[in-house]
Amino acid sequence: MAEDGAPSPLELIHRALGENRPKLARRIVRRMHPGQLADLLESLPLDERAMVWELVDAEKDAEVLLNVHDEVREWLIRQMELPEVLAAVQGIDLGDVAELLPQMPEEVSAEVLRSLDLEDRERLGQILSYPEDGAGGMMRHDHIPVRAEVSLGAVLRYLRRRGDIPPQTNLLVVIDRGYRYQGVLRLRHLITNQPKRRVGEVMEKDFRPIPVDMDAEEVVKIFEQRDMVSAPVVNAEGIVLGRITVDEVVDVIREEAEHSIMSMAGLDEEADMFAPVLVSSRRRAVWLGINLLTAFLAAWVIGLFEATLQQVVALAVLMPVVASMGGIAGSQTLTLMIRGLALGYVAPGNRGILLGKEIAVGVVNGFLWALVVGVMTYAWFGDPRLGYVIALAVLANLLAAALAGVVIPLVLDRFGVDPALAGGVVLTTVTDVVGFFAFLGLGSLLLL
């Protein structure tokens, strides 16, 4: 249900389709924003998705395709006829065309390229040469350039003749005759100054542009720090190539958040929630297999102490406590480290301090919860030696968890592996193995 108690668009569409009322479904779809339609399409099973996609107005097709995830976008494009695809890409920014092109069938993408003029094809090739996870991949080409020597009145007349300005335009890019970056002219300065003044008199010369090869995460950080709505993008020679807008930055933030959440389960954030069963099963099987190997490693450690377990049954009862405490403590540290790495808070200069701090936290929590677990175990089984064993094992595992939670993401990041993707599996293996080995090893020494 919606926040005000009214049915959500998903519920309304389900009801309209279930009651075989296509006219009602069309009215619902036509009232929706392309972003809402994208969310709706991703929420529908394939048969209902196909029906709703047929109801979407042609002029909204491109915006909807740009708002859905890659796999859903590819599926939607396969449902379209070639003329529909060509009509969708007409008039949209070349950067958006570059985003859609990889999901198109080869024959369709070839036809789209043939529909562009030579200049646009060359510009599109340049856009596709930039990495997706960099400023070049985020860049749009709808910026408005002006010259420093013209008057503000001339700029205003030019904007009136255009009749419209691109969304998220809060500034114009000032260039020289060679299209090299000179500064920016904010719209508020354009409107509030006398028309006879020159652009060069009121422009901001110290506004730093975004280098085209800058990493997307760094772009996000700059937008956040400077509260920017848009920023020009330049190459190494200072030539203006385009601009990045805040909506592109928001998309990157959302994608990174989805990536972190999905990666922790070994899933792809671009995956279709309603993909065929066999496709989803195949993807998930990989990480299930990896987890099985790590589980067998932990089981092998337990098997080393089979004789101990046969003689002291209480150890088998208490084993999950030790592993669970280490797993939770390690996950807390791991999550903080992954966030710190993503935001750029972790650097070579502060890693040692961070490691020392987390170990200190592990020591404090280790002694606290070792005491609590030891007392509870003694009260339960009436054996003080068993309380000592589990207390020492919890302390050892919490220290190991703190160390692993810091070191694992740093090592994975150093070798180019996403800590969000593999960190949890490695951490669980470490805390299970250390916890079982410490607990059963100490039990063998002190109880037998």
C-alpha positions as MATLAB code, in Angstrom:
seq = 'MAEDGAPSPLELIHRALGENRPKLARRIVRRMHPGQLADLLESLPLDERAMVWELVDAEKDAEVLLNVHDEVREWLIRQMELPEVLAAVQGIDLGDVAELLPQMPEEVSAEVLRSLDLEDRERLGQILSYPEDGAGGMMRHDHIPVRAEVSLGAVLRYLRRRGDIPPQTNLLVVIDRGYRYQGVLRLRHLITNQPKRRVGEVMEKDFRPIPVDMDAEEVVKIFEQRDMVSAPVVNAEGIVLGRITVDEVVDVIREEAEHSIMSMAGLDEEADMFAPVLVSSRRRAVWLGINLLTAFLAAWVIGLFEATLQQVVALAVLMPVVASMGGIAGSQTLTLMIRGLALGYVAPGNRGILLGKEIAVGVVNGFLWALVVGVMTYAWFGDPRLGYVIALAVLANLLAAALAGVVIPLVLDRFGVDPALAGGVVLTTVTDVVGFFAFLGLGSLLLL';
ca = [
       0.000    0.000    0.000;
       1.102    3.622   -0.540;
       1.981    5.822    2.439;
      -1.442    7.546    2.418;
      -3.251    4.200    2.474;
      -4.084    4.213   -1.240;
      -3.158    1.145   -3.297;
       0.301    1.254   -4.858;
       0.727    1.330   -8.672;
       1.833   -2.317   -8.499;
      -1.377   -3.301   -6.722;
      -3.492   -1.265   -9.147;
      -1.837   -2.862  -12.182;
      -2.194   -6.356  -10.728;
      -5.882   -5.671  -10.117;
      -6.475   -4.203  -13.591;
      -4.696   -7.075  -15.359;
      -6.354   -9.692  -13.157;
      -9.798   -8.263  -13.949;
      -8.921   -8.071  -17.677;
      -9.387   -4.287  -17.817;
      -6.720   -3.103  -20.334;
      -8.153    0.437  -20.591;
      -7.784    0.941  -16.849;
      -4.256   -0.480  -16.980;
      -3.374    1.922  -19.818;
      -4.686    4.926  -17.833;
      -2.611    3.889  -14.822;
       0.518    3.474  -16.945;
       0.075    6.787  -18.767;
      -0.135    8.713  -15.487;
       3.191    7.325  -14.256;
       6.606    8.972  -14.518;
       9.252    6.985  -16.476;
      11.152    6.320  -13.249;
       8.006    4.892  -11.647;
       7.358    2.802  -14.744;
      10.878    1.387  -14.543;
      10.309    0.296  -10.934;
       6.917   -1.154  -11.863;
       8.309   -3.193  -14.768;
      11.069   -4.631  -12.585;
       8.425   -5.664  -10.036;
       6.317   -7.674  -12.500;
       6.598  -11.323  -13.611;
       7.603  -11.707  -17.260;
       4.099  -12.215  -18.704;
       2.633   -9.179  -16.921;
       5.787   -7.147  -17.685;
       5.289   -7.786  -21.401;
       1.662   -6.602  -21.213;
       2.541   -3.410  -19.334;
       5.484   -2.645  -21.647;
       3.045   -2.682  -24.558;
       0.995    0.008  -22.787;
       3.888    2.450  -22.280;
       3.770    5.509  -24.556;
       6.495    5.471  -27.216;
       7.865    8.856  -26.133;
       8.627    7.415  -22.684;
      10.405    4.285  -23.966;
      13.941    5.702  -23.865;
      13.597    7.173  -20.363;
      12.133    3.939  -19.017;
      14.925    1.869  -20.582;
      17.540    4.159  -19.047;
      16.019    3.713  -15.575;
      15.829   -0.098  -15.440;
      18.682   -2.471  -14.641;
      20.789   -3.898  -17.453;
      19.216   -7.339  -17.575;
      15.659   -6.009  -17.534;
      16.625   -3.420  -20.172;
      17.966   -6.155  -22.440;
      14.740   -8.142  -22.014;
      12.571   -5.104  -22.815;
      14.579   -4.250  -25.927;
      14.100   -7.805  -27.202;
      10.323   -7.241  -27.020;
      10.551   -4.174  -29.305;
      10.418   -4.000  -33.100;
      13.334   -2.329  -34.873;
      11.364    0.851  -35.760;
      10.384    1.205  -32.091;
      14.028    1.003  -30.986;
      15.103    3.539  -33.606;
      12.306    5.898  -32.566;
      13.305    5.568  -28.893;
      16.909    6.669  -29.480;
      15.972    9.638  -31.668;
      16.572   12.905  -29.888;
      18.167   11.507  -26.705;
      21.668   12.430  -25.593;
      24.500   10.433  -27.173;
      25.608    9.407  -23.706;
      22.219    7.779  -23.209;
      22.517    6.067  -26.608;
      25.888    4.690  -25.476;
      24.226    3.308  -22.339;
      21.497    1.542  -24.317;
      23.665    0.209  -27.134;
      25.352   -2.723  -25.284;
      21.962   -4.291  -24.423;
      20.721   -4.242  -28.015;
      20.928   -7.258  -30.336;
      23.807   -6.907  -32.782;
      21.604   -6.296  -35.817;
      19.596   -3.653  -33.923;
      22.669   -1.811  -32.649;
      24.103   -1.819  -36.181;
      20.911   -0.233  -37.488;
      20.974    2.371  -34.698;
      24.536    3.300  -35.666;
      23.524    3.611  -39.327;
      20.718    5.990  -38.319;
      23.256    8.465  -36.858;
      25.166   10.974  -38.958;
      28.955   10.712  -39.280;
      29.704   13.316  -36.595;
      27.433   11.644  -34.055;
      28.913    8.213  -34.830;
      32.399    9.557  -34.162;
      31.294   11.176  -30.913;
      29.516    7.968  -29.882;
      32.685    5.973  -30.539;
      34.592    8.363  -28.305;
      32.001    8.003  -25.538;
      32.120    4.199  -25.725;
      35.910    4.333  -25.371;
      35.573    5.705  -21.814;
      35.212    3.257  -18.882;
      31.659    3.033  -17.520;
      32.901    3.543  -13.957;
      34.594    6.872  -14.703;
      33.717   10.483  -15.429;
      33.709    9.765  -19.173;
      31.035    7.110  -18.700;
      28.900    9.458  -16.567;
      29.237   12.406  -18.944;
      26.402   14.028  -20.893;
      26.839   16.153  -24.025;
      24.038   18.686  -23.582;
      26.142   21.467  -22.025;
      25.744   25.053  -23.239;
      29.062   26.765  -24.117;
      29.529   30.556  -24.115;
      32.485   32.846  -24.794;
      34.024   35.200  -22.237;
      34.004   38.258  -24.526;
      30.247   38.278  -25.264;
      27.760   40.295  -23.227;
      25.292   38.817  -20.767;
      22.489   40.302  -22.860;
      23.689   38.344  -25.892;
      23.711   35.144  -23.815;
      20.155   35.816  -22.632;
      18.970   36.384  -26.209;
      20.668   33.142  -27.267;
      18.922   31.185  -24.504;
      15.553   32.675  -25.481;
      16.097   31.607  -29.094;
      16.892   28.076  -27.897;
      13.531   28.022  -26.153;
      14.693   25.423  -23.606;
      17.713   24.458  -21.560;
      18.804   20.924  -20.572;
      17.673   19.581  -17.179;
      19.912   20.281  -14.161;
      21.478   23.278  -15.894;
      22.592   25.701  -13.186;
      25.645   27.016  -15.034;
      26.994   27.594  -18.549;
      30.503   26.540  -19.564;
      32.825   29.352  -20.650;
      35.265   28.365  -23.419;
      37.807   30.026  -25.695;
      38.025   29.744  -29.483;
      39.754   26.356  -29.164;
      36.909   25.026  -26.934;
      39.283   25.050  -23.953;
      37.771   25.520  -20.505;
      37.884   29.045  -19.044;
      35.348   28.954  -16.217;
      31.612   28.806  -15.562;
      28.789   31.323  -15.709;
      26.114   30.607  -13.129;
      22.539   31.311  -14.210;
      21.926   33.398  -11.111;
      24.832   35.691  -12.076;
      23.527   35.846  -15.638;
      20.097   36.991  -14.436;
      21.114   39.380  -11.652;
      23.854   41.357  -13.486;
      23.447   44.135  -16.023;
      22.993   42.809  -19.604;
      25.799   45.035  -20.929;
      28.442   43.361  -18.735;
      30.717   40.744  -20.299;
      30.673   37.063  -19.404;
      34.351   37.279  -18.452;
      33.550   39.882  -15.785;
      31.123   37.730  -13.802;
      32.214   34.143  -14.550;
      33.862   31.926  -11.917;
      37.407   31.243  -13.026;
      38.301   29.075   -9.995;
      35.544   26.484  -10.560;
      37.509   23.284  -11.127;
      36.221   20.999  -13.913;
      36.109   17.198  -13.712;
      38.911   15.332  -15.558;
      37.426   12.831  -18.006;
      39.511    9.972  -16.585;
      38.491   10.553  -12.947;
      37.024    7.526  -11.148;
      33.254    7.619  -10.573;
      33.646    7.299   -6.802;
      35.887   10.374   -6.766;
      33.322   12.281   -8.854;
      30.620   11.393   -6.309;
      32.839   12.596   -3.472;
      33.514   15.945   -5.206;
      29.798   16.534   -5.859;
      29.052   15.751   -2.215;
      31.805   17.985   -0.850;
      30.983   20.959   -3.077;
      27.166   20.556   -3.161;
      27.212   20.724   -6.961;
      24.306   20.317   -9.369;
      26.465   20.009  -12.488;
      30.114   20.282  -13.493;
      31.959   20.470  -16.835;
      34.221   17.597  -17.938;
      37.536   18.257  -19.679;
      40.315   16.163  -21.218;
      44.038   16.430  -20.459;
      44.370   19.445  -22.792;
      41.548   21.306  -21.016;
      39.086   20.921  -23.895;
      35.461   20.729  -22.727;
      33.915   17.354  -23.584;
      30.593   17.489  -21.737;
      29.170   17.743  -18.245;
      28.121   15.577  -15.320;
      24.836   16.261  -13.550;
      23.665   15.396  -10.073;
      21.149   12.824  -11.369;
      24.046   10.813  -12.829;
      25.790   11.042   -9.447;
      22.656    9.812   -7.668;
      22.523    6.867  -10.080;
      26.126    5.962   -9.193;
      25.364    6.194   -5.461;
      22.327    3.940   -5.890;
      24.280    1.436   -7.997;
      27.103    1.304   -5.446;
      24.631    0.754   -2.606;
      22.880   -2.032   -4.529;
      26.226   -3.538   -5.462;
      27.338   -3.657   -1.814;
      24.094   -5.251   -0.641;
      23.843   -7.800   -3.452;
      27.548   -8.650   -3.432;
      27.364   -9.762    0.188;
      25.124  -12.580   -1.050;
      27.223  -13.218   -4.164;
      24.549  -11.727   -6.445;
      24.647   -9.234   -9.298;
      22.806   -5.944   -8.710;
      21.858   -5.854  -12.411;
      20.089   -9.222  -12.239;
      16.404   -9.461  -13.060;
      14.398  -10.463   -9.984;
      12.004  -12.391  -12.246;
      14.678  -14.039  -14.404;
      13.992  -17.682  -15.397;
      14.540  -20.249  -12.641;
      17.462  -22.002  -14.341;
      19.273  -18.691  -14.944;
      18.917  -17.618  -11.300;
      19.861  -21.072  -10.050;
      23.043  -21.138  -12.120;
      24.170  -17.755  -10.784;
      23.584  -18.628   -7.154;
      25.148  -22.066   -7.447;
      28.652  -20.576   -7.706;
      28.633  -19.022   -4.252;
      26.812  -21.975   -2.749;
      29.686  -24.123   -4.001;
      32.294  -21.786   -2.538;
      30.442  -21.742    0.774;
      30.315  -25.550    0.727;
      34.104  -25.739    0.425;
      34.583  -23.381    3.380;
      32.012  -25.366    5.394;
      33.952  -28.572    4.728;
      37.123  -26.825    5.931;
      35.405  -25.969    9.224;
      34.041  -29.532    9.435;
      37.561  -30.903    8.888;
      38.798  -28.848   11.865;
      35.979  -30.275   13.996;
      36.870  -33.777   12.803;
      40.380  -33.366   14.213;
      38.824  -33.382   17.687;
      36.393  -36.254   17.213;
      37.739  -38.132   20.240;
      37.379  -35.046   22.432;
      33.765  -34.538   21.345;
      32.919  -38.168   22.105;
      34.141  -37.770   25.675;
      32.824  -34.258   26.391;
      29.413  -33.901   24.779;
      28.969  -30.397   26.210;
      31.600  -29.118   23.782;
      29.395  -30.069   20.829;
      26.470  -28.213   22.418;
      28.507  -25.025   22.948;
      30.464  -24.917   19.672;
      27.956  -22.677   17.831;
      28.262  -20.036   20.563;
      31.965  -19.486   19.906;
      31.610  -19.352   16.118;
      28.570  -17.068   16.280;
      30.230  -14.516   18.578;
      33.267  -14.325   16.301;
      31.132  -14.068   13.179;
      29.068  -11.154   14.492;
      32.102   -9.238   15.780;
      33.986   -9.773   12.532;
      30.996   -8.696   10.414;
      30.771   -5.420   12.326;
      34.432   -4.608   11.643;
      34.207   -5.836    8.039;
      31.175   -3.618    7.327;
      32.957   -0.547    8.717;
      36.046   -1.314    6.632;
      34.076   -1.828    3.400;
      32.276    1.468    3.969;
      35.560    3.226    4.761;
      37.201    1.896    1.610;
      34.209    2.870   -0.527;
      34.183    6.432    0.830;
      37.946    6.836    0.747;
      38.266    7.095    4.527;
      40.864    4.308    4.706;
      44.356    5.210    3.469;
      47.901    3.894    4.081;
      48.464    6.584    6.702;
      45.627    5.496    8.999;
      45.479    1.731    8.505;
      47.765    0.967   11.449;
      45.748    3.215   13.750;
      42.519    1.617   12.579;
      43.897   -1.891   13.118;
      45.046   -1.001   16.643;
      41.676    0.523   17.455;
      39.728   -2.537   16.246;
      42.008   -4.914   18.157;
      41.459   -2.802   21.279;
      37.695   -3.043   20.726;
      38.120   -6.799   20.298;
      40.027   -7.015   23.593;
      37.404   -5.026   25.522;
      34.439   -6.920   24.075;
      36.398  -10.178   24.266;
      36.971   -9.922   28.018;
      33.409   -8.695   28.643;
      31.642  -11.442   26.709;
      34.146  -14.117   27.686;
      33.195  -13.422   31.304;
      29.471  -13.484   30.521;
      29.665  -16.705   28.462;
      31.956  -18.370   31.001;
      29.611  -17.634   33.907;
      26.548  -18.781   31.951;
      28.296  -22.011   30.915;
      29.319  -22.727   34.523;
      25.745  -22.080   35.673;
      24.402  -24.407   32.977;
      26.806  -27.358   33.215;
      28.266  -26.850   36.701;
      31.843  -27.375   35.466;
      34.212  -24.404   36.036;
      36.781  -25.866   33.633;
      34.231  -25.791   30.812;
      33.550  -22.135   31.653;
      37.288  -21.335   31.406;
      37.557  -23.130   28.067;
      34.683  -21.327   26.379;
      35.701  -17.972   27.870;
      39.236  -18.255   26.466;
      37.889  -19.458   23.118;
      35.469  -16.509   22.830;
      38.278  -14.095   23.695;
      40.578  -15.639   21.086;
      37.894  -15.654   18.397;
      36.855  -12.039   18.986;
      40.490  -10.958   18.654;
      40.854  -13.014   15.472;
      37.590  -11.532   14.154;
      38.804   -7.967   14.757;
      42.081   -8.679   12.998;
      40.395  -10.476   10.087;
      37.726   -7.779    9.728;
      40.438   -5.185    9.080;
      42.987   -7.230    7.140;
      40.671   -9.200    4.800;
      39.126   -6.190    2.980;
      42.544   -4.505    2.712;
      44.100   -7.620    1.146;
      41.152   -8.192   -1.199;
      41.180   -4.543   -2.267;
      44.933   -4.733   -2.855;
      44.426   -7.606   -5.308;
      41.492   -5.952   -7.072;
      38.772   -8.166   -5.536;
      35.627   -6.435   -4.294;
      35.619   -6.812   -0.462;
      31.813   -6.650   -0.450;
      31.701   -9.688   -2.744;
      34.219  -12.020   -1.108;
      34.867  -10.525    2.341;
      31.936  -12.195    4.100;
      32.808  -15.699    2.888;
      36.470  -15.373    3.874;
      35.606  -13.844    7.254;
      33.122  -16.606    8.093;
      35.747  -19.209    7.263;
      38.330  -17.527    9.499;
      36.026  -17.106   12.505;
      34.642  -20.650   12.187;
      38.057  -22.267   11.868;
      39.678  -20.184   14.624;
      36.664  -20.527   16.909;
      36.347  -24.310   16.547;
      40.098  -24.875   16.752;
      40.504  -22.700   19.867;
      37.467  -24.133   21.636;
      38.108  -27.799   20.875;
      41.868  -27.459   21.265;
      41.529  -25.874   24.700;
      38.899  -28.493   25.582;
      41.346  -31.267   24.706;
      44.072  -29.692   26.861;
      42.022  -28.724   29.912;
      39.173  -31.255   30.080;
      40.794  -34.571   29.188;
];
